[in-house]
Amino acid sequence: WFTNLAAQARRDGRIRDDVALRLLMDELNLYRAKCSMLFHYDWISIPLVYTQVVTIAVYSFFAFCLIGRQFLEPMEPGQEGDLDMYIPLPTLLQFFFYAGWLKV
């Protein structure tokens, strides 16, 4: 339909010369080729193993972050201290964003 529209525009004088029409058709063919490539990317699915590896990586990263980002007060040698086991809010928000992005 686009080629018919471009030919009609050439006949009506909206496109001045054949060079401009040729450039317009080349750009249309380039756009059409890219849309076709996008369709081919959609046709090939991602193997299940990749999604499982990414899921395990995300969950293990945040498990380590919950442990590693704990606040510990410095202790003097020989003094017993309690491990502060609160949940870091920025890490929890980061987990929700990444897990939501992973699910999408």
PyMOL CGO cylinders between C-alpha atoms (Angstrom):
from pymol import cmd
from pymol.cgo import CYLINDER

trace = [
    CYLINDER, 0.00, 0.00, 0.00, 2.87, 2.33, 0.69, 0.3, 1, 1, 1, 1, 1, 1,
    CYLINDER, 2.87, 2.33, 0.69, 4.40, 1.91, -2.76, 0.3, 1, 1, 1, 1, 1, 1,
    CYLINDER, 4.40, 1.91, -2.76, 1.03, 2.70, -4.35, 0.3, 1, 1, 1, 1, 1, 1,
    CYLINDER, 1.03, 2.70, -4.35, 0.73, 5.78, -2.11, 0.3, 1, 1, 1, 1, 1, 1,
    CYLINDER, 0.73, 5.78, -2.11, 4.26, 6.93, -3.02, 0.3, 1, 1, 1, 1, 1, 1,
    CYLINDER, 4.26, 6.93, -3.02, 3.58, 6.40, -6.74, 0.3, 1, 1, 1, 1, 1, 1,
    CYLINDER, 3.58, 6.40, -6.74, 0.36, 8.40, -6.45, 0.3, 1, 1, 1, 1, 1, 1,
    CYLINDER, 0.36, 8.40, -6.45, 2.24, 11.20, -4.65, 0.3, 1, 1, 1, 1, 1, 1,
    CYLINDER, 2.24, 11.20, -4.65, 4.82, 11.23, -7.48, 0.3, 1, 1, 1, 1, 1, 1,
    CYLINDER, 4.82, 11.23, -7.48, 2.08, 11.48, -10.09, 0.3, 1, 1, 1, 1, 1, 1,
    CYLINDER, 2.08, 11.48, -10.09, 0.37, 14.29, -8.15, 0.3, 1, 1, 1, 1, 1, 1,
    CYLINDER, 0.37, 14.29, -8.15, 3.65, 16.22, -7.90, 0.3, 1, 1, 1, 1, 1, 1,
    CYLINDER, 3.65, 16.22, -7.90, 4.06, 15.95, -4.12, 0.3, 1, 1, 1, 1, 1, 1,
    CYLINDER, 4.06, 15.95, -4.12, 7.38, 14.15, -4.69, 0.3, 1, 1, 1, 1, 1, 1,
    CYLINDER, 7.38, 14.15, -4.69, 9.49, 16.31, -7.00, 0.3, 1, 1, 1, 1, 1, 1,
    CYLINDER, 9.49, 16.31, -7.00, 11.71, 13.82, -8.81, 0.3, 1, 1, 1, 1, 1, 1,
    CYLINDER, 11.71, 13.82, -8.81, 12.50, 10.14, -9.19, 0.3, 1, 1, 1, 1, 1, 1,
    CYLINDER, 12.50, 10.14, -9.19, 15.58, 10.39, -6.97, 0.3, 1, 1, 1, 1, 1, 1,
    CYLINDER, 15.58, 10.39, -6.97, 13.44, 11.46, -4.00, 0.3, 1, 1, 1, 1, 1, 1,
    CYLINDER, 13.44, 11.46, -4.00, 11.00, 8.63, -4.73, 0.3, 1, 1, 1, 1, 1, 1,
    CYLINDER, 11.00, 8.63, -4.73, 13.89, 6.16, -4.89, 0.3, 1, 1, 1, 1, 1, 1,
    CYLINDER, 13.89, 6.16, -4.89, 15.27, 7.40, -1.54, 0.3, 1, 1, 1, 1, 1, 1,
    CYLINDER, 15.27, 7.40, -1.54, 11.82, 7.10, 0.00, 0.3, 1, 1, 1, 1, 1, 1,
    CYLINDER, 11.82, 7.10, 0.00, 11.45, 3.53, -1.27, 0.3, 1, 1, 1, 1, 1, 1,
    CYLINDER, 11.45, 3.53, -1.27, 14.95, 2.60, -0.02, 0.3, 1, 1, 1, 1, 1, 1,
    CYLINDER, 14.95, 2.60, -0.02, 14.07, 3.85, 3.47, 0.3, 1, 1, 1, 1, 1, 1,
    CYLINDER, 14.07, 3.85, 3.47, 10.82, 1.91, 3.35, 0.3, 1, 1, 1, 1, 1, 1,
    CYLINDER, 10.82, 1.91, 3.35, 12.66, -1.27, 2.40, 0.3, 1, 1, 1, 1, 1, 1,
    CYLINDER, 12.66, -1.27, 2.40, 15.18, -0.72, 5.21, 0.3, 1, 1, 1, 1, 1, 1,
    CYLINDER, 15.18, -0.72, 5.21, 12.35, -0.23, 7.71, 0.3, 1, 1, 1, 1, 1, 1,
    CYLINDER, 12.35, -0.23, 7.71, 10.61, -3.34, 6.42, 0.3, 1, 1, 1, 1, 1, 1,
    CYLINDER, 10.61, -3.34, 6.42, 13.81, -5.39, 6.75, 0.3, 1, 1, 1, 1, 1, 1,
    CYLINDER, 13.81, -5.39, 6.75, 14.24, -4.27, 10.36, 0.3, 1, 1, 1, 1, 1, 1,
    CYLINDER, 14.24, -4.27, 10.36, 10.65, -5.17, 11.17, 0.3, 1, 1, 1, 1, 1, 1,
    CYLINDER, 10.65, -5.17, 11.17, 11.27, -8.58, 9.64, 0.3, 1, 1, 1, 1, 1, 1,
    CYLINDER, 11.27, -8.58, 9.64, 14.38, -9.04, 11.79, 0.3, 1, 1, 1, 1, 1, 1,
    CYLINDER, 14.38, -9.04, 11.79, 12.34, -8.12, 14.87, 0.3, 1, 1, 1, 1, 1, 1,
    CYLINDER, 12.34, -8.12, 14.87, 9.81, -10.79, 13.91, 0.3, 1, 1, 1, 1, 1, 1,
    CYLINDER, 9.81, -10.79, 13.91, 12.63, -13.34, 13.64, 0.3, 1, 1, 1, 1, 1, 1,
    CYLINDER, 12.63, -13.34, 13.64, 13.89, -12.43, 17.13, 0.3, 1, 1, 1, 1, 1, 1,
    CYLINDER, 13.89, -12.43, 17.13, 10.39, -13.02, 18.47, 0.3, 1, 1, 1, 1, 1, 1,
    CYLINDER, 10.39, -13.02, 18.47, 10.17, -16.37, 16.70, 0.3, 1, 1, 1, 1, 1, 1,
    CYLINDER, 10.17, -16.37, 16.70, 13.23, -17.84, 18.48, 0.3, 1, 1, 1, 1, 1, 1,
    CYLINDER, 13.23, -17.84, 18.48, 12.57, -18.41, 22.16, 0.3, 1, 1, 1, 1, 1, 1,
    CYLINDER, 12.57, -18.41, 22.16, 15.15, -18.24, 24.93, 0.3, 1, 1, 1, 1, 1, 1,
    CYLINDER, 15.15, -18.24, 24.93, 16.08, -21.68, 26.26, 0.3, 1, 1, 1, 1, 1, 1,
    CYLINDER, 16.08, -21.68, 26.26, 14.74, -22.53, 29.70, 0.3, 1, 1, 1, 1, 1, 1,
    CYLINDER, 14.74, -22.53, 29.70, 18.22, -23.06, 31.13, 0.3, 1, 1, 1, 1, 1, 1,
    CYLINDER, 18.22, -23.06, 31.13, 19.12, -19.38, 30.65, 0.3, 1, 1, 1, 1, 1, 1,
    CYLINDER, 19.12, -19.38, 30.65, 16.08, -18.20, 32.56, 0.3, 1, 1, 1, 1, 1, 1,
    CYLINDER, 16.08, -18.20, 32.56, 16.82, -20.65, 35.37, 0.3, 1, 1, 1, 1, 1, 1,
    CYLINDER, 16.82, -20.65, 35.37, 20.44, -19.50, 35.62, 0.3, 1, 1, 1, 1, 1, 1,
    CYLINDER, 20.44, -19.50, 35.62, 19.40, -15.84, 35.77, 0.3, 1, 1, 1, 1, 1, 1,
    CYLINDER, 19.40, -15.84, 35.77, 16.76, -16.61, 38.41, 0.3, 1, 1, 1, 1, 1, 1,
    CYLINDER, 16.76, -16.61, 38.41, 19.27, -18.46, 40.59, 0.3, 1, 1, 1, 1, 1, 1,
    CYLINDER, 19.27, -18.46, 40.59, 21.81, -15.66, 40.14, 0.3, 1, 1, 1, 1, 1, 1,
    CYLINDER, 21.81, -15.66, 40.14, 19.34, -12.95, 41.17, 0.3, 1, 1, 1, 1, 1, 1,
    CYLINDER, 19.34, -12.95, 41.17, 18.09, -14.79, 44.25, 0.3, 1, 1, 1, 1, 1, 1,
    CYLINDER, 18.09, -14.79, 44.25, 21.56, -15.82, 45.40, 0.3, 1, 1, 1, 1, 1, 1,
    CYLINDER, 21.56, -15.82, 45.40, 22.86, -12.26, 44.88, 0.3, 1, 1, 1, 1, 1, 1,
    CYLINDER, 22.86, -12.26, 44.88, 20.20, -10.88, 47.17, 0.3, 1, 1, 1, 1, 1, 1,
    CYLINDER, 20.20, -10.88, 47.17, 20.69, -13.62, 49.75, 0.3, 1, 1, 1, 1, 1, 1,
    CYLINDER, 20.69, -13.62, 49.75, 24.35, -12.63, 49.95, 0.3, 1, 1, 1, 1, 1, 1,
    CYLINDER, 24.35, -12.63, 49.95, 23.40, -8.93, 49.98, 0.3, 1, 1, 1, 1, 1, 1,
    CYLINDER, 23.40, -8.93, 49.98, 21.08, -9.43, 52.96, 0.3, 1, 1, 1, 1, 1, 1,
    CYLINDER, 21.08, -9.43, 52.96, 23.94, -11.01, 54.91, 0.3, 1, 1, 1, 1, 1, 1,
    CYLINDER, 23.94, -11.01, 54.91, 26.72, -8.77, 53.60, 0.3, 1, 1, 1, 1, 1, 1,
    CYLINDER, 26.72, -8.77, 53.60, 24.98, -5.45, 54.07, 0.3, 1, 1, 1, 1, 1, 1,
    CYLINDER, 24.98, -5.45, 54.07, 24.24, -5.91, 57.75, 0.3, 1, 1, 1, 1, 1, 1,
    CYLINDER, 24.24, -5.91, 57.75, 25.52, -3.24, 60.10, 0.3, 1, 1, 1, 1, 1, 1,
    CYLINDER, 25.52, -3.24, 60.10, 27.98, -4.52, 62.66, 0.3, 1, 1, 1, 1, 1, 1,
    CYLINDER, 27.98, -4.52, 62.66, 29.24, -2.36, 65.49, 0.3, 1, 1, 1, 1, 1, 1,
    CYLINDER, 29.24, -2.36, 65.49, 32.99, -2.62, 65.96, 0.3, 1, 1, 1, 1, 1, 1,
    CYLINDER, 32.99, -2.62, 65.96, 33.86, -4.73, 68.99, 0.3, 1, 1, 1, 1, 1, 1,
    CYLINDER, 33.86, -4.73, 68.99, 36.87, -4.66, 71.21, 0.3, 1, 1, 1, 1, 1, 1,
    CYLINDER, 36.87, -4.66, 71.21, 38.86, -7.92, 71.47, 0.3, 1, 1, 1, 1, 1, 1,
    CYLINDER, 38.86, -7.92, 71.47, 37.29, -10.30, 73.95, 0.3, 1, 1, 1, 1, 1, 1,
    CYLINDER, 37.29, -10.30, 73.95, 33.92, -8.50, 73.99, 0.3, 1, 1, 1, 1, 1, 1,
    CYLINDER, 33.92, -8.50, 73.99, 30.88, -10.42, 72.83, 0.3, 1, 1, 1, 1, 1, 1,
    CYLINDER, 30.88, -10.42, 72.83, 28.52, -8.63, 70.53, 0.3, 1, 1, 1, 1, 1, 1,
    CYLINDER, 28.52, -8.63, 70.53, 25.13, -9.30, 69.07, 0.3, 1, 1, 1, 1, 1, 1,
    CYLINDER, 25.13, -9.30, 69.07, 24.66, -9.58, 65.35, 0.3, 1, 1, 1, 1, 1, 1,
    CYLINDER, 24.66, -9.58, 65.35, 22.31, -6.86, 64.23, 0.3, 1, 1, 1, 1, 1, 1,
    CYLINDER, 22.31, -6.86, 64.23, 19.80, -8.78, 62.10, 0.3, 1, 1, 1, 1, 1, 1,
    CYLINDER, 19.80, -8.78, 62.10, 17.66, -6.05, 60.61, 0.3, 1, 1, 1, 1, 1, 1,
    CYLINDER, 17.66, -6.05, 60.61, 16.65, -6.12, 56.96, 0.3, 1, 1, 1, 1, 1, 1,
    CYLINDER, 16.65, -6.12, 56.96, 18.28, -3.30, 54.95, 0.3, 1, 1, 1, 1, 1, 1,
    CYLINDER, 18.28, -3.30, 54.95, 15.48, -1.33, 53.30, 0.3, 1, 1, 1, 1, 1, 1,
    CYLINDER, 15.48, -1.33, 53.30, 17.43, -0.25, 50.16, 0.3, 1, 1, 1, 1, 1, 1,
    CYLINDER, 17.43, -0.25, 50.16, 18.46, -3.85, 49.55, 0.3, 1, 1, 1, 1, 1, 1,
    CYLINDER, 18.46, -3.85, 49.55, 14.85, -4.99, 49.94, 0.3, 1, 1, 1, 1, 1, 1,
    CYLINDER, 14.85, -4.99, 49.94, 13.65, -2.37, 47.46, 0.3, 1, 1, 1, 1, 1, 1,
    CYLINDER, 13.65, -2.37, 47.46, 16.43, -3.35, 45.09, 0.3, 1, 1, 1, 1, 1, 1,
    CYLINDER, 16.43, -3.35, 45.09, 15.31, -6.98, 45.38, 0.3, 1, 1, 1, 1, 1, 1,
    CYLINDER, 15.31, -6.98, 45.38, 11.69, -6.09, 44.60, 0.3, 1, 1, 1, 1, 1, 1,
    CYLINDER, 11.69, -6.09, 44.60, 12.72, -4.08, 41.53, 0.3, 1, 1, 1, 1, 1, 1,
    CYLINDER, 12.72, -4.08, 41.53, 15.06, -6.78, 40.20, 0.3, 1, 1, 1, 1, 1, 1,
    CYLINDER, 15.06, -6.78, 40.20, 12.68, -9.65, 40.95, 0.3, 1, 1, 1, 1, 1, 1,
    CYLINDER, 12.68, -9.65, 40.95, 9.83, -7.76, 39.30, 0.3, 1, 1, 1, 1, 1, 1,
    CYLINDER, 9.83, -7.76, 39.30, 12.01, -7.05, 36.28, 0.3, 1, 1, 1, 1, 1, 1,
    CYLINDER, 12.01, -7.05, 36.28, 13.00, -10.71, 36.18, 0.3, 1, 1, 1, 1, 1, 1,
    CYLINDER, 13.00, -10.71, 36.18, 9.36, -11.80, 36.15, 0.3, 1, 1, 1, 1, 1, 1,
    CYLINDER, 9.36, -11.80, 36.15, 8.49, -9.41, 33.35, 0.3, 1, 1, 1, 1, 1, 1,
]
cmd.load_cgo(trace, "trace")
